[in-house]
């Protein structure tokens, strides 16, 4: 199976970790909010998954951002 | 399996069709450029697939845009 680039998985992972930390959420709390498993959230934050659009959507929604923001490099 | 929202699959489908047409590419030509199957491109353009990040990346690359642009509503 094809894998996403390290560039995009790293951007996604950093965005999720930053937004999650800023909102004071643990991986487990984000998992609960998004309906995904805690180990899956952990794998995405390590850039290990070829995530689907539906999972991107539930994570974005749980973090109160949209999907494009979750995949964009922060301006800072 | 969870499905992505109609809102995001519609946005994605419209963006792919618009960019592909503007560049004078058929579905088959986009399939060749991206290394995906023509029937898969067709299904994505009908909003029928829960596309993975790696497939979003190869389609974005073939259309010379980034993944966030492919998932964003056009300004017009």
Backbone of each chain as nested JSON, in Angstrom:
{
  "chains": [
    {"id": "A", "residues": [
      {"number": 1, "name": "UNK", "atoms": {"N": [0.847, -1.217, 0.0], "CA": [0.0, 0.0, 0.0], "C": [0.874, 1.255, 0.0]}},
      {"number": 2, "name": "UNK", "atoms": {"N": [0.459, 2.216, -0.811], "CA": [1.188, 3.476, -0.884], "C": [1.16, 4.191, 0.475]}},
      {"number": 3, "name": "UNK", "atoms": {"N": [2.23, 4.875, 0.777], "CA": [2.266, 5.637, 2.038], "C": [2.29, 7.141, 1.749]}},
      {"number": 4, "name": "UNK", "atoms": {"N": [1.653, 7.926, 2.638], "CA": [1.753, 9.387, 2.465], "C": [3.185, 9.839, 2.733]}},
      {"number": 5, "name": "UNK", "atoms": {"N": [3.544, 11.015, 2.234], "CA": [4.906, 11.524, 2.415], "C": [5.173, 11.844, 3.882]}},
      {"number": 6, "name": "UNK", "atoms": {"N": [6.462, 11.817, 4.217], "CA": [6.835, 12.163, 5.584], "C": [6.485, 13.626, 5.854]}},
      {"number": 7, "name": "UNK", "atoms": {"N": [6.585, 14.454, 4.81], "CA": [6.272, 15.876, 5.001], "C": [4.835, 16.065, 5.5]}},
      {"number": 8, "name": "UNK", "atoms": {"N": [3.886, 15.387, 4.85], "CA": [2.49, 15.646, 5.224], "C": [2.122, 14.932, 6.527]}},
      {"number": 9, "name": "UNK", "atoms": {"N": [2.668, 13.757, 6.766], "CA": [2.333, 13.079, 8.032], "C": [2.95, 13.838, 9.208]}},
      {"number": 10, "name": "UNK", "atoms": {"N": [4.128, 14.44, 8.992], "CA": [4.759, 15.218, 10.065], "C": [3.951, 16.481, 10.352]}},
      {"number": 11, "name": "UNK", "atoms": {"N": [3.509, 17.166, 9.285], "CA": [2.679, 18.364, 9.475], "C": [1.404, 18.016, 10.235]}},
      {"number": 12, "name": "UNK", "atoms": {"N": [0.734, 16.957, 9.795], "CA": [-0.505, 16.529, 10.457], "C": [-0.251, 16.193, 11.928]}},
      {"number": 13, "name": "UNK", "atoms": {"N": [0.803, 15.432, 12.185], "CA": [1.111, 15.001, 13.55], "C": [1.371, 16.208, 14.454]}},
      {"number": 14, "name": "UNK", "atoms": {"N": [2.17, 17.142, 13.949], "CA": [2.492, 18.336, 14.76], "C": [1.248, 19.167, 15.035]}},
      {"number": 15, "name": "UNK", "atoms": {"N": [0.41, 19.327, 14.012], "CA": [-0.82, 20.114, 14.203], "C": [-1.725, 19.469, 15.246]}},
      {"number": 16, "name": "UNK", "atoms": {"N": [-1.905, 18.17, 15.158], "CA": [-2.783, 17.494, 16.122], "C": [-2.216, 17.635, 17.539]}},
      {"number": 17, "name": "UNK", "atoms": {"N": [-0.912, 17.362, 17.685], "CA": [-0.305, 17.46, 19.023], "C": [-0.41, 18.872, 19.586]}},
      {"number": 18, "name": "UNK", "atoms": {"N": [-0.15, 19.87, 18.727], "CA": [-0.183, 21.263, 19.204], "C": [-1.604, 21.656, 19.614]}},
      {"number": 19, "name": "UNK", "atoms": {"N": [-2.581, 21.367, 18.751], "CA": [-3.966, 21.741, 19.055], "C": [-4.472, 20.988, 20.288]}},
      {"number": 20, "name": "UNK", "atoms": {"N": [-4.139, 19.724, 20.365], "CA": [-4.573, 18.904, 21.507], "C": [-3.988, 19.449, 22.81]}},
      {"number": 21, "name": "UNK", "atoms": {"N": [-2.67, 19.75, 22.792], "CA": [-2.03, 20.271, 24.006], "C": [-2.606, 21.628, 24.382]}},
      {"number": 22, "name": "UNK", "atoms": {"N": [-2.792, 22.5, 23.38], "CA": [-3.338, 23.837, 23.649], "C": [-4.723, 23.76, 24.284]}},
      {"number": 23, "name": "UNK", "atoms": {"N": [-5.456, 22.708, 23.958], "CA": [-6.808, 22.563, 24.504], "C": [-6.818, 21.691, 25.758]}},
      {"number": 24, "name": "UNK", "atoms": {"N": [-5.61, 21.331, 26.221], "CA": [-5.493, 20.574, 27.468], "C": [-6.054, 19.167, 27.394]}},
      {"number": 25, "name": "UNK", "atoms": {"N": [-6.025, 18.59, 26.194], "CA": [-6.582, 17.246, 26.022], "C": [-5.465, 16.204, 25.998]}},
      {"number": 26, "name": "UNK", "atoms": {"N": [-5.681, 15.088, 26.657], "CA": [-4.785, 13.932, 26.527], "C": [-5.143, 13.19, 25.241]}},
      {"number": 27, "name": "UNK", "atoms": {"N": [-4.268, 12.277, 24.814], "CA": [-4.6, 11.444, 23.643], "C": [-5.91, 10.696, 23.896]}},
      {"number": 28, "name": "UNK", "atoms": {"N": [-6.077, 10.228, 25.129], "CA": [-7.289, 9.463, 25.453], "C": [-8.541, 10.345, 25.354]}},
      {"number": 29, "name": "UNK", "atoms": {"N": [-8.43, 11.584, 25.81], "CA": [-9.591, 12.486, 25.731], "C": [-9.914, 12.841, 24.28]}},
      {"number": 30, "name": "UNK", "atoms": {"N": [-8.861, 13.027, 23.464], "CA": [-9.111, 13.29, 22.038], "C": [-9.748, 12.056, 21.387]}},
      {"number": 31, "name": "UNK", "atoms": {"N": [-9.282, 10.891, 21.771], "CA": [-9.871, 9.649, 21.248], "C": [-11.36, 9.588, 21.596]}},
      {"number": 32, "name": "UNK", "atoms": {"N": [-11.684, 9.892, 22.851], "CA": [-13.092, 9.88, 23.27], "C": [-13.91, 10.882, 22.465]}},
      {"number": 33, "name": "UNK", "atoms": {"N": [-13.37, 12.1, 22.301], "CA": [-14.104, 13.148, 21.572], "C": [-14.322, 12.792, 20.105]}},
      {"number": 34, "name": "UNK", "atoms": {"N": [-13.351, 12.066, 19.531], "CA": [-13.43, 11.807, 18.093], "C": [-14.01, 10.43, 17.775]}},
      {"number": 35, "name": "UNK", "atoms": {"N": [-14.166, 9.589, 18.788], "CA": [-14.704, 8.249, 18.544], "C": [-13.688, 7.307, 17.915]}},
      {"number": 36, "name": "UNK", "atoms": {"N": [-12.401, 7.676, 17.98], "CA": [-11.338, 6.786, 17.489], "C": [-10.632, 6.162, 18.693]}},
      {"number": 37, "name": "UNK", "atoms": {"N": [-9.802, 5.16, 18.432], "CA": [-9.117, 4.494, 19.537], "C": [-7.866, 5.28, 19.93]}},
      {"number": 38, "name": "UNK", "atoms": {"N": [-7.548, 5.269, 21.215], "CA": [-6.372, 5.987, 21.717], "C": [-5.09, 5.542, 21.013]}},
      {"number": 39, "name": "UNK", "atoms": {"N": [-4.956, 4.254, 20.745], "CA": [-3.729, 3.785, 20.077], "C": [-3.675, 4.287, 18.628]}},
      {"number": 40, "name": "UNK", "atoms": {"N": [-4.857, 4.485, 18.028], "CA": [-4.881, 5.022, 16.668], "C": [-4.418, 6.481, 16.678]}},
      {"number": 41, "name": "UNK", "atoms": {"N": [-4.935, 7.275, 17.63], "CA": [-4.499, 8.681, 17.771], "C": [-2.983, 8.718, 17.965]}},
      {"number": 42, "name": "UNK", "atoms": {"N": [-2.468, 7.834, 18.807], "CA": [-1.018, 7.781, 19.05], "C": [-0.249, 7.51, 17.763]}},
      {"number": 43, "name": "UNK", "atoms": {"N": [-0.734, 6.574, 16.973], "CA": [-0.051, 6.224, 15.713], "C": [-0.087, 7.397, 14.733]}},
      {"number": 44, "name": "UNK", "atoms": {"N": [-1.226, 8.112, 14.672], "CA": [-1.316, 9.28, 13.783], "C": [-0.336, 10.359, 14.26]}},
      {"number": 45, "name": "UNK", "atoms": {"N": [-0.226, 10.536, 15.579], "CA": [0.706, 11.545, 16.12], "C": [2.165, 11.125, 15.945]}},
      {"number": 46, "name": "UNK", "atoms": {"N": [2.404, 9.876, 15.628], "CA": [3.771, 9.446, 15.284], "C": [3.949, 9.389, 13.762]}},
      {"number": 47, "name": "UNK", "atoms": {"N": [2.924, 9.825, 13.015], "CA": [3.029, 9.864, 11.555], "C": [3.011, 8.49, 10.917]}},
      {"number": 48, "name": "UNK", "atoms": {"N": [2.417, 7.519, 11.618], "CA": [2.514, 6.134, 11.148], "C": [1.326, 5.663, 10.308]}},
      {"number": 49, "name": "UNK", "atoms": {"N": [0.28, 6.466, 10.177], "CA": [-0.9, 5.966, 9.495], "C": [-1.211, 6.689, 8.191]}},
      {"number": 50, "name": "UNK", "atoms": {"N": [-1.763, 5.933, 7.265], "CA": [-2.294, 6.504, 6.031], "C": [-3.771, 6.794, 6.29]}},
      {"number": 51, "name": "UNK", "atoms": {"N": [-4.001, 7.895, 6.991], "CA": [-5.332, 8.195, 7.536], "C": [-6.349, 8.457, 6.419]}},
      {"number": 52, "name": "UNK", "atoms": {"N": [-7.588, 8.103, 6.679], "CA": [-8.66, 8.322, 5.692], "C": [-9.308, 9.688, 5.912]}},
      {"number": 53, "name": "UNK", "atoms": {"N": [-10.023, 10.135, 4.888], "CA": [-10.697, 11.429, 4.982], "C": [-11.711, 11.456, 6.134]}},
      {"number": 54, "name": "UNK", "atoms": {"N": [-12.411, 10.359, 6.369], "CA": [-13.406, 10.365, 7.453], "C": [-12.732, 10.493, 8.823]}},
      {"number": 55, "name": "UNK", "atoms": {"N": [-11.555, 9.87, 8.994], "CA": [-10.858, 10.005, 10.281], "C": [-10.267, 11.401, 10.442]}},
      {"number": 56, "name": "UNK", "atoms": {"N": [-9.759, 11.962, 9.332], "CA": [-9.299, 13.362, 9.388], "C": [-10.444, 14.265, 9.837]}},
      {"number": 57, "name": "UNK", "atoms": {"N": [-11.623, 14.003, 9.305], "CA": [-12.78, 14.844, 9.647], "C": [-13.162, 14.758, 11.121]}},
      {"number": 58, "name": "UNK", "atoms": {"N": [-13.173, 13.572, 11.692], "CA": [-13.598, 13.47, 13.095], "C": [-12.538, 14.058, 14.031]}},
      {"number": 59, "name": "UNK", "atoms": {"N": [-11.262, 13.922, 13.659], "CA": [-10.207, 14.529, 14.488], "C": [-10.282, 16.055, 14.38]}},
      {"number": 60, "name": "UNK", "atoms": {"N": [-10.448, 16.573, 13.148], "CA": [-10.562, 18.022, 12.968], "C": [-11.744, 18.561, 13.774]}},
      {"number": 61, "name": "UNK", "atoms": {"N": [-12.865, 17.876, 13.688], "CA": [-14.068, 18.323, 14.397], "C": [-13.84, 18.319, 15.917]}},
      {"number": 62, "name": "UNK", "atoms": {"N": [-13.191, 17.282, 16.426], "CA": [-12.932, 17.193, 17.876], "C": [-11.991, 18.306, 18.33]}},
      {"number": 63, "name": "UNK", "atoms": {"N": [-11.13, 18.783, 17.425], "CA": [-10.176, 19.845, 17.764], "C": [-10.685, 21.227, 17.319]}},
      {"number": 64, "name": "UNK", "atoms": {"N": [-11.934, 21.27, 16.835], "CA": [-12.575, 22.541, 16.451], "C": [-11.828, 23.287, 15.344]}},
      {"number": 65, "name": "UNK", "atoms": {"N": [-11.274, 22.543, 14.383], "CA": [-10.671, 23.162, 13.198], "C": [-11.237, 22.441, 11.97]}},
      {"number": 66, "name": "UNK", "atoms": {"N": [-10.91, 22.954, 10.77], "CA": [-11.343, 22.232, 9.58], "C": [-10.206, 21.347, 9.05]}},
      {"number": 67, "name": "UNK", "atoms": {"N": [-10.542, 20.458, 8.142], "CA": [-9.555, 19.49, 7.654], "C": [-8.374, 20.171, 6.955]}},
      {"number": 68, "name": "UNK", "atoms": {"N": [-8.614, 21.181, 6.073], "CA": [-7.448, 21.828, 5.453], "C": [-6.48, 22.403, 6.491]}},
      {"number": 69, "name": "UNK", "atoms": {"N": [-6.996, 22.995, 7.572], "CA": [-6.106, 23.552, 8.606], "C": [-5.25, 22.46, 9.234]}},
      {"number": 70, "name": "UNK", "atoms": {"N": [-5.85, 21.298, 9.425], "CA": [-5.131, 20.192, 10.064], "C": [-3.967, 19.711, 9.198]}},
      {"number": 71, "name": "UNK", "atoms": {"N": [-4.049, 19.958, 7.884], "CA": [-3.02, 19.472, 6.954], "C": [-2.079, 20.585, 6.476]}},
      {"number": 72, "name": "UNK", "atoms": {"N": [-2.302, 21.809, 6.976], "CA": [-1.486, 22.947, 6.53], "C": [-0.362, 23.225, 7.501]}},
      {"number": 73, "name": "UNK", "atoms": {"N": [0.781, 23.623, 6.953], "CA": [1.885, 24.032, 7.825], "C": [1.506, 25.313, 8.541]}},
      {"number": 74, "name": "UNK", "atoms": {"N": [1.73, 25.366, 9.857], "CA": [1.415, 26.596, 10.589], "C": [2.241, 27.766, 10.047]}},
      {"number": 75, "name": "UNK", "atoms": {"N": [1.701, 28.977, 10.153], "CA": [2.394, 30.152, 9.622], "C": [3.639, 30.477, 10.43]}},
      {"number": 76, "name": "UNK", "atoms": {"N": [3.612, 30.228, 11.747], "CA": [4.792, 30.578, 12.563], "C": [6.005, 29.771, 12.095]}}
    ]},
    {"id": "B", "residues": [
      {"number": 1, "name": "UNK", "atoms": {"N": [-17.873, 0.792, 8.029], "CA": [-16.818, 1.821, 8.005], "C": [-17.431, 3.21, 7.975]}},
      {"number": 2, "name": "UNK", "atoms": {"N": [-16.844, 4.109, 8.729], "CA": [-17.316, 5.496, 8.765], "C": [-17.149, 6.136, 7.386]}},
      {"number": 3, "name": "UNK", "atoms": {"N": [-18.062, 7.017, 7.045], "CA": [-17.961, 7.731, 5.767], "C": [-17.678, 9.209, 6.004]}},
      {"number": 4, "name": "UNK", "atoms": {"N": [-16.909, 9.824, 5.098], "CA": [-16.724, 11.274, 5.219], "C": [-18.038, 11.992, 4.928]}},
      {"number": 5, "name": "UNK", "atoms": {"N": [-18.153, 13.231, 5.374], "CA": [-19.386, 14.008, 5.171], "C": [-19.588, 14.315, 3.7]}},
      {"number": 6, "name": "UNK", "atoms": {"N": [-20.848, 14.525, 3.346], "CA": [-21.148, 14.899, 1.976], "C": [-20.515, 16.255, 1.652]}},
      {"number": 7, "name": "UNK", "atoms": {"N": [-20.437, 17.12, 2.658], "CA": [-19.862, 18.453, 2.428], "C": [-18.421, 18.334, 1.93]}},
      {"number": 8, "name": "UNK", "atoms": {"N": [-17.624, 17.514, 2.607], "CA": [-16.203, 17.475, 2.234], "C": [-15.988, 16.654, 0.963]}},
      {"number": 9, "name": "UNK", "atoms": {"N": [-16.753, 15.59, 0.757], "CA": [-16.558, 14.815, -0.483], "C": [-17.019, 15.631, -1.694]}},
      {"number": 10, "name": "UNK", "atoms": {"N": [-18.062, 16.461, -1.501], "CA": [-18.518, 17.316, -2.601], "C": [-17.479, 18.379, -2.924]}},
      {"number": 11, "name": "UNK", "atoms": {"N": [-16.913, 18.998, -1.895], "CA": [-15.866, 20.007, -2.12], "C": [-14.687, 19.385, -2.857]}},
      {"number": 12, "name": "UNK", "atoms": {"N": [-14.247, 18.231, -2.385], "CA": [-13.114, 17.538, -3.02], "C": [-13.426, 17.206, -4.48]}},
      {"number": 13, "name": "UNK", "atoms": {"N": [-14.611, 16.658, -4.715], "CA": [-14.99, 16.251, -6.07], "C": [-15.015, 17.452, -7.005]}},
      {"number": 14, "name": "UNK", "atoms": {"N": [-15.627, 18.547, -6.541], "CA": [-15.703, 19.754, -7.393], "C": [-14.32, 20.307, -7.688]}},
      {"number": 15, "name": "UNK", "atoms": {"N": [-13.45, 20.332, -6.677], "CA": [-12.093, 20.857, -6.894], "C": [-11.332, 20.01, -7.909]}},
      {"number": 16, "name": "UNK", "atoms": {"N": [-11.427, 18.695, -7.78], "CA": [-10.7, 17.821, -8.71], "C": [-11.235, 18.024, -10.129]}},
      {"number": 17, "name": "UNK", "atoms": {"N": [-12.566, 18.01, -10.278], "CA": [-13.136, 18.179, -11.615], "C": [-12.748, 19.518, -12.224]}},
      {"number": 18, "name": "UNK", "atoms": {"N": [-12.821, 20.592, -11.406], "CA": [-12.509, 21.931, -11.924], "C": [-11.04, 22.015, -12.349]}},
      {"number": 19, "name": "UNK", "atoms": {"N": [-10.129, 21.576, -11.488], "CA": [-8.697, 21.65, -11.799], "C": [-8.367, 20.77, -13.002]}},
      {"number": 20, "name": "UNK", "atoms": {"N": [-8.935, 19.583, -13.025], "CA": [-8.679, 18.652, -14.127], "C": [-9.156, 19.255, -15.458]}},
      {"number": 21, "name": "UNK", "atoms": {"N": [-10.377, 19.788, -15.475], "CA": [-10.902, 20.396, -16.707], "C": [-10.065, 21.6, -17.121]}},
      {"number": 22, "name": "UNK", "atoms": {"N": [-9.719, 22.465, -16.145], "CA": [-8.915, 23.654, -16.469], "C": [-7.581, 23.273, -17.098]}},
      {"number": 23, "name": "UNK", "atoms": {"N": [-7.073, 22.118, -16.722], "CA": [-5.78, 21.684, -17.253], "C": [-5.948, 20.785, -18.486]}},
      {"number": 24, "name": "UNK", "atoms": {"N": [-7.194, 20.657, -18.932], "CA": [-7.459, 19.903, -20.15], "C": [-7.185, 18.415, -20.022]}},
      {"number": 25, "name": "UNK", "atoms": {"N": [-7.332, 17.894, -18.792], "CA": [-7.057, 16.468, -18.566], "C": [-8.354, 15.671, -18.515]}},
      {"number": 26, "name": "UNK", "atoms": {"N": [-8.363, 14.508, -19.147], "CA": [-9.47, 13.567, -18.974], "C": [-9.261, 12.808, -17.653]}},
      {"number": 27, "name": "UNK", "atoms": {"N": [-10.303, 12.094, -17.198], "CA": [-10.143, 11.252, -15.998], "C": [-9.013, 10.25, -16.22]}},
      {"number": 28, "name": "UNK", "atoms": {"N": [-8.941, 9.732, -17.43], "CA": [-7.914, 8.729, -17.724], "C": [-6.509, 9.346, -17.643]}},
      {"number": 29, "name": "UNK", "atoms": {"N": [-6.371, 10.565, -18.164], "CA": [-5.063, 11.225, -18.106], "C": [-4.67, 11.55, -16.662]}},
      {"number": 30, "name": "UNK", "atoms": {"N": [-5.649, 11.989, -15.861], "CA": [-5.356, 12.248, -14.449], "C": [-4.971, 10.939, -13.747]}},
      {"number": 31, "name": "UNK", "atoms": {"N": [-5.665, 9.858, -14.102], "CA": [-5.335, 8.547, -13.53], "C": [-3.886, 8.181, -13.864]}},
      {"number": 32, "name": "UNK", "atoms": {"N": [-3.506, 8.365, -15.127], "CA": [-2.128, 8.054, -15.526], "C": [-1.124, 8.9, -14.76]}},
      {"number": 33, "name": "UNK", "atoms": {"N": [-1.407, 10.211, -14.645], "CA": [-0.472, 11.104, -13.964], "C": [-0.332, 10.777, -12.484]}},
      {"number": 34, "name": "UNK", "atoms": {"N": [-1.423, 10.301, -11.872], "CA": [-1.409, 10.084, -10.426], "C": [-1.107, 8.627, -10.059]}},
      {"number": 35, "name": "UNK", "atoms": {"N": [-1.124, 7.739, -11.05], "CA": [-0.862, 6.323, -10.745], "C": [-2.047, 5.626, -10.097]}},
      {"number": 36, "name": "UNK", "atoms": {"N": [-3.23, 6.243, -10.18], "CA": [-4.444, 5.604, -9.659], "C": [-5.258, 5.082, -10.841]}},
      {"number": 37, "name": "UNK", "atoms": {"N": [-6.273, 4.277, -10.558], "CA": [-7.091, 3.723, -11.636], "C": [-8.159, 4.727, -12.055]}},
      {"number": 38, "name": "UNK", "atoms": {"N": [-8.48, 4.718, -13.344], "CA": [-9.483, 5.636, -13.861], "C": [-10.835, 5.48, -13.149]}},
      {"number": 39, "name": "UNK", "atoms": {"N": [-11.217, 4.26, -12.842], "CA": [-12.507, 4.072, -12.161], "C": [-12.462, 4.628, -10.738]}},
      {"number": 40, "name": "UNK", "atoms": {"N": [-11.268, 4.607, -10.139], "CA": [-11.125, 5.178, -8.792], "C": [-11.287, 6.702, -8.861]}},
      {"number": 41, "name": "UNK", "atoms": {"N": [-10.633, 7.338, -9.837], "CA": [-10.784, 8.792, -10.025], "C": [-12.27, 9.127, -10.236]}},
      {"number": 42, "name": "UNK", "atoms": {"N": [-12.938, 8.34, -11.044], "CA": [-14.367, 8.564, -11.292], "C": [-15.176, 8.498, -10.005]}},
      {"number": 43, "name": "UNK", "atoms": {"N": [-14.886, 7.513, -9.173], "CA": [-15.622, 7.353, -7.909], "C": [-15.349, 8.526, -6.962]}},
      {"number": 44, "name": "UNK", "atoms": {"N": [-14.102, 9.002, -6.935], "CA": [-13.774, 10.162, -6.08], "C": [-14.519, 11.396, -6.589]}},
      {"number": 45, "name": "UNK", "atoms": {"N": [-14.605, 11.532, -7.902], "CA": [-15.315, 12.683, -8.488], "C": [-16.823, 12.567, -8.303]}},
      {"number": 46, "name": "UNK", "atoms": {"N": [-17.306, 11.405, -7.953], "CA": [-18.727, 11.27, -7.593], "C": [-18.913, 11.304, -6.073]}},
      {"number": 47, "name": "UNK", "atoms": {"N": [-17.833, 11.556, -5.338], "CA": [-17.922, 11.67, -3.882], "C": [-18.157, 10.346, -3.192]}},
      {"number": 48, "name": "UNK", "atoms": {"N": [-17.777, 9.256, -3.859], "CA": [-18.14, 7.935, -3.342], "C": [-17.066, 7.269, -2.492]}},
      {"number": 49, "name": "UNK", "atoms": {"N": [-15.876, 7.86, -2.377], "CA": [-14.807, 7.157, -1.687], "C": [-14.359, 7.848, -0.408]}},
      {"number": 50, "name": "UNK", "atoms": {"N": [-13.96, 7.025, 0.547], "CA": [-13.325, 7.531, 1.765], "C": [-11.818, 7.513, 1.501]}},
      {"number": 51, "name": "UNK", "atoms": {"N": [-11.374, 8.513, 0.777], "CA": [-10.015, 8.531, 0.226], "C": [-8.962, 8.617, 1.334]}},
      {"number": 52, "name": "UNK", "atoms": {"N": [-7.826, 8.015, 1.09], "CA": [-6.731, 8.053, 2.067], "C": [-5.823, 9.248, 1.797]}},
      {"number": 53, "name": "UNK", "atoms": {"N": [-5.033, 9.588, 2.8], "CA": [-4.118, 10.727, 2.67], "C": [-3.127, 10.514, 1.523]}},
      {"number": 54, "name": "UNK", "atoms": {"N": [-2.649, 9.288, 1.331], "CA": [-1.677, 9.059, 0.253], "C": [-2.322, 9.269, -1.124]}},
      {"number": 55, "name": "UNK", "atoms": {"N": [-3.592, 8.881, -1.288], "CA": [-4.26, 9.108, -2.576], "C": [-4.561, 10.589, -2.779]}},
      {"number": 56, "name": "UNK", "atoms": {"N": [-4.94, 11.288, -1.698], "CA": [-5.116, 12.741, -1.811], "C": [-3.818, 13.38, -2.285]}},
      {"number": 57, "name": "UNK", "atoms": {"N": [-2.704, 12.91, -1.741], "CA": [-1.402, 13.491, -2.105], "C": [-1.062, 13.277, -3.575]}},
      {"number": 58, "name": "UNK", "atoms": {"N": [-1.269, 12.08, -4.099], "CA": [-0.889, 11.852, -5.505], "C": [-1.818, 12.6, -6.459]}},
      {"number": 59, "name": "UNK", "atoms": {"N": [-3.103, 12.737, -6.095], "CA": [-4.01, 13.515, -6.949], "C": [-3.622, 15.001, -6.901]}},
      {"number": 60, "name": "UNK", "atoms": {"N": [-3.36, 15.518, -5.684], "CA": [-2.954, 16.926, -5.547], "C": [-1.696, 17.183, -6.371]}},
      {"number": 61, "name": "UNK", "atoms": {"N": [-0.738, 16.298, -6.266], "CA": [0.523, 16.468, -6.978], "C": [0.3, 16.452, -8.498]}},
      {"number": 62, "name": "UNK", "atoms": {"N": [-0.546, 15.536, -8.967], "CA": [-0.825, 15.45, -10.409], "C": [-1.525, 16.717, -10.911]}},
      {"number": 63, "name": "UNK", "atoms": {"N": [-2.265, 17.384, -10.014], "CA": [-2.988, 18.607, -10.403], "C": [-2.215, 19.875, -10.021]}},
      {"number": 64, "name": "UNK", "atoms": {"N": [-0.987, 19.693, -9.523], "CA": [-0.102, 20.827, -9.184], "C": [-0.675, 21.745, -8.105]}},
      {"number": 65, "name": "UNK", "atoms": {"N": [-1.378, 21.156, -7.132], "CA": [-1.834, 21.931, -5.965], "C": [-1.429, 21.161, -4.706]}},
      {"number": 66, "name": "UNK", "atoms": {"N": [-1.624, 21.777, -3.526], "CA": [-1.334, 21.02, -2.294], "C": [-2.625, 20.397, -1.746]}},
      {"number": 67, "name": "UNK", "atoms": {"N": [-2.467, 19.494, -0.81], "CA": [-3.632, 18.757, -0.291], "C": [-4.651, 19.68, 0.384]}},
      {"number": 68, "name": "UNK", "atoms": {"N": [-4.219, 20.655, 1.208], "CA": [-5.226, 21.539, 1.805], "C": [-6.072, 22.262, 0.748]}},
      {"number": 69, "name": "UNK", "atoms": {"N": [-5.453, 22.685, -0.36], "CA": [-6.221, 23.371, -1.419], "C": [-7.279, 22.449, -2.011]}},
      {"number": 70, "name": "UNK", "atoms": {"N": [-6.921, 21.188, -2.141], "CA": [-7.843, 20.218, -2.747], "C": [-9.089, 20.01, -1.858]}},
      {"number": 71, "name": "UNK", "atoms": {"N": [-8.946, 20.284, -0.563], "CA": [-10.038, 20.044, 0.382], "C": [-10.749, 21.333, 0.812]}},
      {"number": 72, "name": "UNK", "atoms": {"N": [-10.285, 22.479, 0.262], "CA": [-10.85, 23.76, 0.677], "C": [-11.91, 24.229, -0.3]}},
      {"number": 73, "name": "UNK", "atoms": {"N": [-12.957, 24.876, 0.224], "CA": [-13.956, 25.465, -0.67], "C": [-13.329, 26.605, -1.425]}},
      {"number": 74, "name": "UNK", "atoms": {"N": [-13.532, 26.665, -2.756], "CA": [-12.986, 27.782, -3.523], "C": [-13.576, 29.09, -3.027]}},
      {"number": 75, "name": "UNK", "atoms": {"N": [-12.811, 30.175, -3.183], "CA": [-13.263, 31.486, -2.71], "C": [-14.431, 32.02, -3.525]}},
      {"number": 76, "name": "UNK", "atoms": {"N": [-14.403, 31.689, -4.839], "CA": [-15.504, 32.247, -5.671], "C": [-16.842, 31.724, -5.158]}}
    ]}
  ]
}
